[in-house]
Amino acid sequence: MKNYSKVVEKMKSKQLTLKQLKLTMEDINYLRDNGHNVKEQYDPRVEDYVYYIVTSGDTAYIKISDSLKQGQEVNLKLLEISDLHCGCRNFDKQGLDRTLQEAQARGVEFVHISGDLIDGFGVYRGQENNLKHNKAIEQINELMAVLEKYDFWYIASMGNHDQSFCMKGGLDPIKYLEAKMAKKGKRFTYLSAYEANIIHAGIVFRLIHLSGGAARAASYKVQVYLSRVFESNLNDVEIGGKIYNLRSIQAGHFHTFYSLSMSGIRIIMPGNFQHDGDLEKRMGISGKTGGIFTELTIIGDKIAREKIEFFDPWERKEG
């Protein structure tokens, strides 16, 4: 029997391929069966899946770039979106395409998606009447037809609708999307957790999907989550055995546009891509379609300059 102690310690601090770890999928399954929270995701930089162990809570992360040296500066252009709900009859496919076209024109490299990429199945009573596609593969294929047209690095976290197909051991649709995008040579990373962290220049950009209750309870859910964040040490976020600064929270699930800054943390809700309908209004998830364009200048370990713009793909531009 293998001695896994050294590899477990390595996986707590690094994200490595099976080849680098000298492991097989049988080894990964053994670690999972023995209580280790092993995560995996596609990393386009190595054109392979990486594996690592999360030691606190059900989180996931990816480190794009580590902390800058003193005086160093980096400019970052993001598109932040959520709640696409591809597969439902009211999915705003054209609006998403217009938004990605605009992102391409602005020179965006990273697209952060905070859950509910698809509409799923069986999430609420009568959902089948609101679906255009009932099967996971059909929903994913429709979404991929839009995403694969562009060369962004998409980084997505889990939403409650994404998880619905695999609640009873079925297909994990976003993992399927991740694999299909990889085969096409596209950059797509699925951080399979409701709370996921992206590290840009040593600063944590957190994606959360505040599920687990009626959407109309949004203000309460956000308050509980943010209270927990603000009661913690904001400069003491441990990820992969290192300490980073949490400076951004992007919250999905509520289909609304919202932005504020508290205690040095930017907090946004980036809207959705589901046209309003009677069902959405009854469930309290009616909101503006679109996303948020964010331009940041990071100097050292701080966000020095920031520009946030909500983008409505259906707003008519003068001139």
Beta strands, then each sheet from edge to edge (+ up, - down):
strand 1: 38-43
strand 2: 48-53
strand 3: 59-63
strand 4: 73-81
strand 5: 110-114
strand 6: 153-157
strand 7: 187-191
strand 8: 195-200
strand 9: 203-209
strand 10: 237-239
strand 11: 242-252
strand 12: 257-262
strand 13: 265-270
strand 14: 291-299
strand 15: 302-311
sheet 1: 1+ 2-
sheet 2: 3+ 8+ 9- 11- 10+
sheet 3: 3+ 8+ 9- 11- 13- 12+
sheet 4: 7+ 6+ 5+ 4+ 14- 15+
end
